[in-house]
């Protein structure tokens, strides 16, 4: 790709806002050239030509000659060709979340004639979309990146007429019999209301935050959550640390090891085999610049404007050690972001959404349930509102499981629609 055909991002390496822009483009598989304003003399000339100062960074330049300073996700989405406005006010099925479960449901829903809309707040693929390589997903013997898998699924869904909204946030869910109502945040107080026959909640989970002194203030400035793809090139030749011991952590370690001088993996468990697939364990052990320290965590982070050092704690002895670190990648599990559903659908104590399988196990119907039958297997406490994937209470946290649930949910949605 030529220089003029590229998207250019100009900013500070240690700017949280710049990191957000790079991460958004990377997750949406938009290739770009990164230009650090502190290292690229021509970057200043580019700013001057457009009458901008460094206070307006980050700056994103597009191949058509246009540019956006300090862009929002919605502005970036519009510039890279993503849809941010719904084409119609009513759909057969609205899917909240564009991860593996939501995309699978969209493919099956669209292929079976349902007018289907996906609303995705960030980028298609969800948490799985940030995986550097998924090597145990059926049909990909050489592995596939989460971003590529998401891109293929998006293309497949669009082929069946599915509409996908990007950079839009669902803030409320309601019932307006005989329909279901979804409220979208629209940058103003009014927002936007969309109506449908059925809703599928497939919002997945978000990275759990490391609650250690100094870490919160350095997010995007050396402390990163699930951003290995966006920041891997920036850590070339440096010594970096990663906290976590699951498959996502292992995939990130392997990607970072291709660029960093060394990657030190801090694992909370006594052995990395406890939560990681064996193929990743073996690969990590064969990689010479990856070092694993089990039974360790990060208890603080320090730096002026950027991460400079972290304090590592031995969880058994309590001993601590301060080490220099240019980057810390955090993969310590995930939690559902379902507070916006409080008072609407029933959730468990951790915020995961209860479904028919949960109510059957508890031998009860949801409070206020209005139908004569029991909730269907993936139906929530609100008739016509379904759930699939990682956000469902009791789900298996695997890409294949999420895809299976998304596909299965459409069958139950058809059954619900037939009843109506």
C-alpha positions, 0 to 999 in steps of 0.5 A: 500500500502506498503512502497516499493510500494509507490512513495516518495516525499522528499522536503521542505514543503515551497518550491514552486518547491516541491509544484508543484511536490506534486500538479502534482502527486495529480492531476494525482491521484498518491498516494505518501508518503510525507517526509519533510526533516526538520522533517524526519531524514531518509530523509537525509540518503536517499539523502546521499545514492543517492549522493545528497544534499538538493540543489537537492530537491525535490526528487521523489523516485519510487517503482522500485528503480529509482528516479528523482531530481528536476523533470520537469512535463515531467519527472514525466509524463514519470515516472508515465506511461503517454505518452509524445510523439505522436504516429503518425503525423496526426489525424482526430481530435486534442483536445487541453485541457483535461478538461471536455469538451476535455474529453467528445469530446474525448470519442464521437470522439473516439467512432465514429471512429475518430483518436483522440488525446488530448494534455494536459499541466498539468493533465486531468480534468482541473480546475474541476479536482481539485474540492474536491467534485462535488455534483450536477453532474448528476448520482453521488448522493453522489458526485464525486471528480473532479480527480475521474471524470477525471480518469473515463473519461480518462479510457473511452476515452482510451477504444475507442482508444483515445491517450492522451499526457501529460505535452505537451504545444501547442504554435501555431495553423495554417492552411495548407490547407486542414489540420490544424497544431498544434505546440507542445513545445518540449524543444527545438527551433524546437518543433514538428508539428502535422497535422489533419482534425479538431481542438477542443480548450478546454483549459478551464481557469486558476485561476486568480492571487491575485494581492496584495503585497507579494502574488506573491513571496509566491506562493507555500510557503503558498499561493496556487491556487486550490491546496487544495487536494495537501496541505490539509494534510500539514495544519493539526491542523493549522489555514488557510484562503481561499479567494473566494466565488464560488463553487470551494472555497466552495468545498475546504473549506469543504476538508480543514476543515477535517484537519485544526484546523480552516478555515476562508473563506473571501468572496468578496461578501456581502453573500456567497449565491451570487455565491455558490450553496445552498447545499454548503452554508448549509454544510459550515454553519453546519461545526463548524471550518469554519468561514465566513467573507463576504465583506472582501479581502486580501490586503497583505501577509508577511513572510520570505521564507513562509507565516506567516501573511496576512492583511485582509481588510473590503471592506466597511469600509477600515479597515485592520487587520493583522492575523497569517496564515500558508496558504492562498488558493485563489479562486477568479475566472478564466481567459482564457490563450489564448494569444498564439492564438492572430492573429489566432482565434477571441477572445473577450476583456477578451480573451475568444474565439468567436464561431458561436453563437457569430458571429450569435448574432453579425450578421456577419461573421468572418473577412477572413472567406473563406466558403459560409456558416456561422460558425457552432455553436461551430466553431471559426473564422477559419473553422475546428477549434472548441471551447468548454467549459469554454474558449468559450465566453458566455459559462456556467461555469459548468462541465455538460455544458462543457461536453455537449459542448464537446459532441456537438462539435463532431457532428459539426466536423462530419458535417465539415468533411462531407463537406470536 
